[in-house]
């Protein structure tokens, strides 16, 4: 027995050493390493247009039809994809996503067992921040500052699509970064340029606490979506009121930006007495706007749906060798807390959120628990999420990967099982890691985005349900 235990221990040591060797080699490869951020621009011929619908379609029906057309663009056609209506069993409960894909969720952090997901994730995440040093303005874009609250403006790069040297009549798609991301991210540039080339106006936005917004307003703290969701309503209205060629807006977000996108879909259609907004918080946010926002649709890539469970996971320090993606995420939290000069520096996201809310002064008006209830998308320890997406009145699409090493794909099925709104659709792909879809399947990624927002063929081309 003792010899067997010793043998397993030696095997474990060898495995860790091999893991470390492989990881070190990967990081030291030419061009900065195969896990370094890379550009994946949309190339001529990458976008495959979806077919014209032969009848009115709900967003769920649109996705079911479009997913079949675009599946040949994925690396392996033999691997399954999972669509909205497949995520619920006949009794209404969510299916086991990992069993459907025949994937072991315990092996998603392994370099060997989930190499491509970790690689695609690493290649899609911004390195560093463009705060003190502003990124170069992209060709065809202008720098804009948008008023969202008294004394507060948010920054973005705005590019108007043109034909014959004149702006076209088209929706403006707002692109949101991941947590603490900015316009220095290669993905933001690639997606924005692809949308503009596809005939859409584009605003790549830096919310409160991000990029040049953070540089100009360092004392305006990020609130993880509470104040920023209201900001997005203001951004949508400002775009439509300021630029006559802009006919409606759309929204696409990544990671925590995807959470903000989903919250925006809810917030646009919310009731004045929505239970997720406490009376104290309602005094800060005000009543719903009579206007409709993001009518071109909303896409959320790799959202953090059970983010409070993610907070639990981030309560303890992670090791880069055993849990690489969460460990690197904790590094970004330390960077943020260090930048804000908080009394305690750690990788604890829950603590960072508490500091951000406290320093913003918002908790003088409502308790932090009210902010959590606003942000909650799935129930947590008996606390309701409030069925937010049942209020979404614009096409809303969630895209996730089963091999995501940072967030679990099961959360998508859990959400869909409790959401009957036909405006809300979901797609789980066999690859893509965490927000690494352009690295995994560039043509599929861009075809899905441009097809979704297409005014004639896209999900928003259907009548209101």
Secondary structure, DSSP 8 states (H G I E B T S, - for coil): -HHHHHHHHHHHHHHHHHHHHHHHHHHTSTTT-TTS-------TT--------SS---HHHHHHHHHHHHGGGSS-TTS--EEGGGGB-TTS-B--HHHHHT--GGGTT-TTTTHHHHHHHHTTS--S--SSS-----TTEEEEEEEEETTEEEEEEEE--EETTEE-SEEEEEEE-STT--TT-HHHHHHHHHHHHTT-EEEEEE-TTSHHHHHH-TTS---TTHHHHHHHHHHHHHHHHH-TTEEEEEEEEETHHHHHHHHHHHHHH--TT-TTS-HHHHHHH-S--SS---TTEEEEES--TTHHHHHHHHTS---TTTSHHHHHHHHHHHHHHHHTT-SS--S-HHHHHHHHHHHHTGGGTS-HHHHHHHH-SS-BTTB----GGGG--S-EEEEEETT-SSS-THHHHHHHHT---TTEEEEEES--TTT-HHHH-HHHHHHHHHHHH-TTTSGGGS---
